[in-house]
Amino acid sequence: MKASIVDLRYKTTDILKALDRNESVTVLYHGKVKGVIKPAREKSIFKVKDHPFFAMHKDGEQTVLEELESLRKPRYDL
């Protein structure tokens, strides 16, 4: 959606509805682009334990500390 400075003042509800539809609003001043208003991203409620990284090796035989130790060790043992 494109909106002039006057539209920002008088058609605020239309601009807010466009943002609710996840549309970007281009702000024009004397016919030239001055900026873009983008919709805010909603925070997703995401629990850490639901992250795909966790339980990636749930069938593994190592404990978490052993797994971390193997990841942190140097490439070549001297």
C-alpha positions as CSV (number, residue, x, y, z in Angstrom):
1,M,0.0,0.0,0.0
2,K,1.2,3.5,-0.7
3,A,0.2,6.4,1.5
4,S,1.1,10.1,1.5
5,I,1.7,12.2,4.5
6,V,-1.9,13.4,4.4
7,D,-3.1,9.8,4.3
8,L,-1.2,9.1,7.4
9,R,-3.2,11.8,9.2
10,Y,-6.6,11.2,7.7
11,K,-6.7,7.5,6.8
12,T,-4.9,6.1,9.8
13,T,-7.5,3.3,10.2
14,D,-6.9,2.1,6.6
15,I,-3.2,2.1,7.1
16,L,-3.5,0.1,10.4
17,K,-5.8,-2.4,8.6
18,A,-3.2,-2.9,5.9
19,L,-0.6,-3.6,8.6
20,D,-3.0,-6.1,10.2
21,R,-3.1,-7.8,6.8
22,N,0.7,-8.0,6.9
23,E,1.1,-5.5,4.1
24,S,4.0,-3.0,4.0
25,V,3.0,0.7,3.7
26,T,5.2,2.9,1.6
27,V,5.2,6.5,2.8
28,L,5.3,9.2,0.0
29,Y,6.3,12.8,0.5
30,H,5.8,15.0,-2.6
31,G,5.6,11.8,-4.7
32,K,8.9,10.4,-3.5
33,V,9.4,7.5,-1.2
34,K,10.3,8.6,2.3
35,G,10.1,5.3,4.1
36,V,8.4,2.0,4.6
37,I,6.2,1.0,7.5
38,K,6.4,-2.8,8.0
39,P,4.1,-4.9,10.2
40,A,5.5,-6.0,13.5
41,R,6.2,-9.7,13.8
42,E,4.1,-11.3,16.4
43,K,6.1,-13.2,19.1
44,S,5.6,-16.8,18.7
45,I,5.2,-18.8,21.9
46,F,7.9,-21.3,21.5
47,K,9.2,-23.5,24.3
48,V,12.8,-24.4,24.4
49,K,12.1,-28.0,25.0
50,D,10.1,-28.1,21.7
51,H,13.1,-26.9,19.7
52,P,14.2,-29.6,17.1
53,F,17.8,-29.6,18.4
54,F,16.7,-31.1,21.7
55,A,16.2,-34.9,21.6
56,M,18.1,-35.0,18.4
57,H,20.2,-37.9,19.7
58,K,17.6,-39.3,22.1
59,D,18.7,-42.8,21.1
60,G,22.3,-42.0,21.8
61,E,24.2,-43.8,24.6
62,Q,26.1,-40.8,25.8
63,T,25.0,-38.4,28.5
64,V,24.6,-34.7,27.8
65,L,28.0,-34.0,29.5
66,E,29.8,-36.7,27.5
67,E,28.2,-35.3,24.3
68,L,29.4,-31.8,25.1
69,E,32.8,-33.0,26.0
70,S,33.1,-34.8,22.7
71,L,32.0,-31.6,20.9
72,R,34.4,-29.4,22.7
73,K,37.5,-31.6,22.4
74,P,40.2,-30.5,19.9
75,R,40.3,-31.9,16.4
76,Y,43.5,-33.8,17.0
77,D,44.5,-35.3,20.3
78,L,48.2,-34.7,21.0
